[in-house]
Structure formats: structure tokens, C-alpha cells
Amino acid sequence: MTGLYLHIPFCQRRCVYCDFYSTTFGAAERERYVGALSRELARRADEADGRRLATVYLGGGTPSQLAPDELERLLAAVYDAYAVAPDAEVTIEANPDDLTPDYVAALAALPVNRVSLGVQTFDDDALRLLRRRHSGSQATAAVERLFRAGIDNLSVDLIYGLPGQTQAQWEADLDRALALPVAHLSAYALIYEEGTELWRMRSRGEVDEASDELSLALFERLMDRTARAGFEHYEISNFALAGHRARHNTAYWTGAPYIGCGPGAHSFDGEACRRRNLPDLRAYLDASPCVPHEVEHLTADEQFNDLILTSLRMSDGLRLDRVEARFGREACAEVVRTAMPHVRAGRLRMEDGVLRLTRRGLFVSDDVMSDFMRIGD
């Protein structure tokens, strides 16, 4: 099995915190893009190497900025060129304000069975600060509308540590999200990425970054609230009801192969080769026959680091037999030696040959995982 990612780089406007590749657009450009993406899908189908697609993921950008007929054309191109498993998870990211009754009805007629909504917060003042286009009530209505239409595998994205956000406001966001018919929740600490408008706002003294103490308190509220609602905390930033882990992202975290199409999209062969399409829409539209891209062959140390980072992010943890099988007995012993100080400090636990972050370790996960990293020459 393998996964397929389609990058849809269009946004009406850029949110202040976003550093993903996206661009504004016109109808003619969008039409050209659907054609170019369909051609790339067809040209690269042999990379699936006969494997069925277990997941298809439309991310962005804002995929819901595509018209329903354009989404239909893209998905038809996928199903024409690839063998898609009957039970494949087919996800589209969407902005709540795009999900009108007509748009939801069109989505329900397509082979889309999962929608990830970029809610971020239900607080209207915070949404205006972030330059999001929707309101809290629109977000609530969008989730309920999708559920009534029969798309019941729904995920909501939230951000915590917003400028001026209190613990009570964060708890209100969590309560509103968990009261909705959602099966999955992703929650991320706000990051001030250099070059974003948010980063410039902080530099000008217009907003203040949340303190480490507050961020920790908000993360604790997140874990407690989701646990009470029956959600499994299966990855540092992701929570799911039973049977509703994000299969596409889980495949990425477990080292499965995936194909990424569109400008800025990444691919991985499941072993040691990564590909990145260059994030340039104009060059992508003008390319023929091969889109501009870069290929990276991972060293053994880079593969080791990837295994540590992706495995420890998940509640399933890092299996020591997997380390030994891939990198040898000495590498496994190296992992154990590095882990023991963290085990004694209560940041990691080792059970049945599996290494996992504890609740305390989750708070300092970057520091813990950095200790395992091999630094190449």
C-alpha cells in the first residue's frame, strides 16, 4: 500500500501564521493548474509500482477553493491512473466558510470520505487577528452540515497559545470542538515562523508570544479534555476516537511510501529517497513533460534520525527490534544507552522492547528526541 498527496496551493489570502507554499489565483490559472496536476498524476503513476493507494490526501493551501467540478476532475484523474483500495481514506482539507450547503452536497457525491477543517479557534476576535475568513458559528455549522450529509469522518484543527489567549478561552475552544460530531482533533502550538506576518507583528511589538508556562498549561488542558471525551492521544499533536486515526499521516510517521504531486509536494519511496517538487506555481504550469523537482538520497544517519523522530512522536513508540533490524545491534544498544537517563528522569518509559514518551516527556519531546540524533559530517 502507498499514499498519494495532492497539493492545492491556492488561498484567497494568507493567514498571518502560515509559511506553507500558497498563492492567490484567478479562475484561468486554477483551470490550468487542474490540467497540469492531472498530467503529473498520470506521468508518475508507475511510482506506485503496482501498489494500491491506501490514502489520498488533498492539502494546501486551500483545496476547498477548487470548484466541485474541478475536484471531480482531479479525483477522476487519480482513479484513472492508480489502483485505489476500496476502503481508501480520501481526505480533503477545507475552510469552514467554503462549505456551503451546495458545496457539501457536491463533496458527498464524490469519493471523499474524510474532511479536515481548518477551524483554528472558535473565538471571532482571534479569528480576525489570524486573518481567517470564517467565524466561529460558521465553523460549527460546517461540521454539522458535513455530518448530516453523510461525511462522518471529520477532523478539526485548532491552535493554542494565540496572542492574549487565556486558559479559559482555550478550554472554551476545546469544549466547542468536542461537542461537535468530530472523530479526530489536531491541536498545534502557535509558532512564529520567520518571514510570516505574525513574526513581523511580534517584531513590531503588536503581539506577545505565549510563555512556556502558559503553553504547558494549555497543553495539559488539551490532554485532559480530550481524554475525558474518549479520544486517544496517538501522536504529539493528534487525538482520535477509536478507529479514526488519520491514516495518511500515520503512514508518513511509520515510514510508508507516498507520492506527492503539485508544487512544493514531497514524496518518499519508503526506503531512502525523498523527492520535493519546487514550490513555484508558474514553473509548474509551464513545465513539460517533467515538473521541476529535487531528489535527496538519505544517509544511514539521516534514516536513523527519521526513525527516531517519527516513532517517538507516536504513542506506539519506538520498537527496539525495528532499530536492530534496520541498523544493527550496536545501534540498538546506542538507543538504549541514550534513553536510560530519560527513563530514570521519567521522560521515557521502556516496556516490552518499546520506548515511549511519558506525559512528562511529551512536554519536552524536542529536547528528548534531540539527544538521539546523529550529526553527520
ABEGO torsion letter per residue (X at the ends): XBBBBBBBABBABBBAABABBBBBBBAAAAAAAAAAAAAAAAAAAAAAGGBBBABBBBBOEBAAABBAAAAAAAAAAAAAABBBBAABBBBBBBBAAABBAAAAAAAAABABABBBBBAGBABAAAAAAAGBABBAAAAAAAAAAAAAAGBABBBBBBBBGBBGBBAAAAAAAAAAAAABBBABBBBBBBBBBBGBAAAAAAAAGABBBBBAAAAAAAAAAAAAAAAAAGBBBABAABBBBBGABBAAAAAAAAGBBBBBBEBGBBBBAGBABBBBBBBBAAAAAABOABBBBBBBBBBAAAAAAAAAAAAAABAAEBBAAAAAAAAEAAAAAAAAAAAAAAAAAGABBBBGGBBBBBAAAAAAAAAAAAAABBBBX
